[in-house]
């Protein structure tokens, strides 16, 4: 028994270390997004000599329009994170409402909501969002809304499952017997007890939304008036950055996307394991 507890403690420490690493990386990019206007050497729209290689004046060189790539990269952090957070908030909110209603009320409500969820899960999201983005006018807000309204089903499924597990718990039955309304029980008793599920899903949805935005923008369906990492990759591809091996143009935004998504996945997976670790130690 003692050996089992020690193994669980070691496992918990490793998970905490990964969580700390993920949080550190994410906070770094969050700081860059907030302070982009201060730490950026130039306005990302200012024009200099086009296609300049990295030098003292432009650490990452310039693009085809003469814009400083480092400044674009720093400002792009802000846009990419806003899209990720905004889309995740929409998707998580929808998932919470549908998952709670489905898991708590069950019966016909559960069948209808889960049928809608299952149909939504079967729809290939990336191709659909590409089609919709192509039909609609490319916009920062359109992309964020499309991702948010298409990424809720998995969250709803997970929240429904967690709600089903505790809806018949003794404290829920006691609240019902005391005459509390369903709204009070759902918001005061059930929701706080499934936050350990909601928060990891929220973080992982941010990562998925940021990757999706980068993919859509890379295909040329993003907002050309906004500086994002995906649009940087798109212009690098269209304007000869990849063909001419201008690594300073396409490599930094690609690495930034990987780093942020990796950090969010570390945080999300670590938080998902936290509840299991605590239960094991108990």
Secondary structure, DSSP 4 states (H G I P E B T S, - for coil): -HHHHHHHHHHHHHHHHHHHHHHHHHHHHHHHHHHHHHH-SS-TT---STTPPS-SS-TT-B-TT--BHHHHHHHHHHHHHHHHHHHHHHHHHHHHHHHHHHHHH-HHHHHHHHHHHHHHHHS-HHHHHHHHHHHSPP-HHHHHHHHHHHS-HHHHHHHHHHHHHHTTSHHHHHHHHTT--HHHIIIIIIGGGGHHHHHHHHHHHHHHHHHHHHHHHHTT-S-TTS--HHHHHHHHHHTTTTTTT-HHHHHHHHHHHHHHHHHHHHHHHHHHHHHHHHHHH-
